[in-house]
Amino acid sequence: MSKSHFGLIGLGVMGENLVLNAERNGFSSVVYNRTYSKTEEFLNARGAGKNIQGATDLKDFVDKLERPRRILMMVKAGPAVDAVVDQISPYLEEGDLLIDGGNSDYQDTERRVQQLESKSFGFIGMGVSGGAKGALEGPSMMPGGTKSSYDAIESLVSKMAAQVEDGPCVTYIGPGGSGHLVKTVHNGIEYGIEQILAEAYDLMKRVKGMSGVQMADVLAQWNATEELSSYLVEITEVCLRTKDPDDGADLVEKIMDQAGQKGTGLWTVVTALQMGAPVPTIYASLNGRVMSSIKQQRVHAEGILKGPAVIDFDLGQPGDAMAPLMDAVVLSCVASYAQGMELLRIASNDLDYSLHMPSIAQIWKGGCIIRSRLLKRIQDAFNSDPQLENLMIDPWFAEQVNRRLPGLAKVVAGAAEAGIPVPCFSSTLDYINSYRTGRLPQNLVQAMRDCFGSHTYKRVDQDGSFHTEWLN
Ligand code: NBP
């Protein structure tokens, strides 16, 4: 058999679909999996009749690839990536290229790029978004590393990626771990939007007593708007409409209220805190998952801590897309994107990544989980001002904020009185109110810090650092 164009390591959900995608696009492939029986199963089922061959071990795998080799690893982030790199390195030759397509920590990728390039191999850290379906039909891909390494895979990834009106949903992101950083922040934004939609669902259900189908009808209206048309709104509508085949009840009501996480949301928040980028909506969504995980404690506390009874308040009319609730959802989604983009801008400066913000918005327009019509507006905003400090001050987004802020405030106030937690909505309201306040009360914080710890303070009316003997 002739040598293959492309190699894939790790036949999990993503790996299987990505190799079928590559093969469909004309790249003959070879696959390797730690447990060989999975390789056999794949070749006998979905891989049957395709230009895909299997390898029993890594030497066999490397031998079956044309040079320079292009190898995509789809294994769990962390030690599994290092294990595969260590196992395959003895068989690689100068110019061969490894791509880590998992959700790796960008700092690990920085280290691996240096480690592999010191041995004259190439290494690309590439975020891949789109789930199983996206991987098969065309994901959004965020590759980072040395530019010459990217050039060697450009023809492959631009064919595999989702295509939108202005090109494939893949571009060279930047050096080192930049591709994985962008994917991490993508996931942070995704956490935000998922929690926002869950909060909207909770209010419609508990305050208005709406059924799954009634809520799905509202989501369908939202999905028809420029502001909310998106993959996540679309699938939320599907989830709300789906019935349990056993008894015809809404299936979501049978699902345990504990959300899992694999690390990217946490890394987004930790990176943001380290770099001084405010991401309160994204943080609230992460914390929402953490709170959800302490189920036993919540159930115990439910009988002890008495909040107000759930009262009815104005969330709008179902026939009118629940207008104030839609305001809350739109602004919280805008805040998630704004916070993610601001984090990327700050990280780009700190890490010297030279991220091109319009291109990042462009490659998120198709294939990925946070794809939405709003991304076209985000792309336009950064095209007109590549140094835009915050999306919310772009004229189109500023108009949205100014028009929808009263609706968001009404929803947060109503939820507070009804005792229903809305962490993303309320964090967004505080975020916007803080961002549009020229003078915050941190002057008093500075006074306290100087009072107890002589930390000094700056004055608004004089230059220099000042200290006062407050307790004399
Ligand atoms: P899974 O975790 O389902 O599977 C990983 C595969 O890697 C398994 O088939 C496993 O083999 C293989 N593997 C090899 Br080869 N060497 C391994 C080692 N040393 N340790 C552990 N496993 C090894 O993968 P997945 O869900 O396709 O995800 C792969 C990566 O893509 C992850 O980083 C994930 O976060 C990321 N990602 C996933 C999605 C998604 O929707 N699932 C989306 C975007 C990104 P085995 O058969 O012997 O266990």
Residues whose N, C-alpha, C, O or C-beta is under 5 A from the ligand:
A	BS01	NBP	I9 G10 L11 G12 V13 M14 G15 Y32 N33 R34 T35 K38 M74 V75 K76 A77 A80 A83 G101 G102 N103 V128 S129 G131 A132
